[in-house]
Amino acid sequence: MTEEELKSVVDNLLQMQNNNEYNFQLLQARIDMLQKQLDDLNDVREVFRLPKPENQNRDAFEQIN
């Protein structure tokens, strides 16, 4: 392997690392945005007191025997 080839390989590796870091930042920003949306939706559910998903099909009044 010549010196030029080695330099090219190192440059490619550094560029790949830089791309990975950039993509990670993009993904982290999207994750943060989705988390904020989930928090906002939970706030809306609290405001309107929407039922939790596991209680949606429950009878309005449960009978006690």
PyMOL commands that set and color helices and strands:
alter all, ss='L'
color gray80, all
select helices_A, chain A and resi 3-48+53-55
alter helices_A, ss='H'
color red, helices_A
deselect
rebuild
show_as cartoon
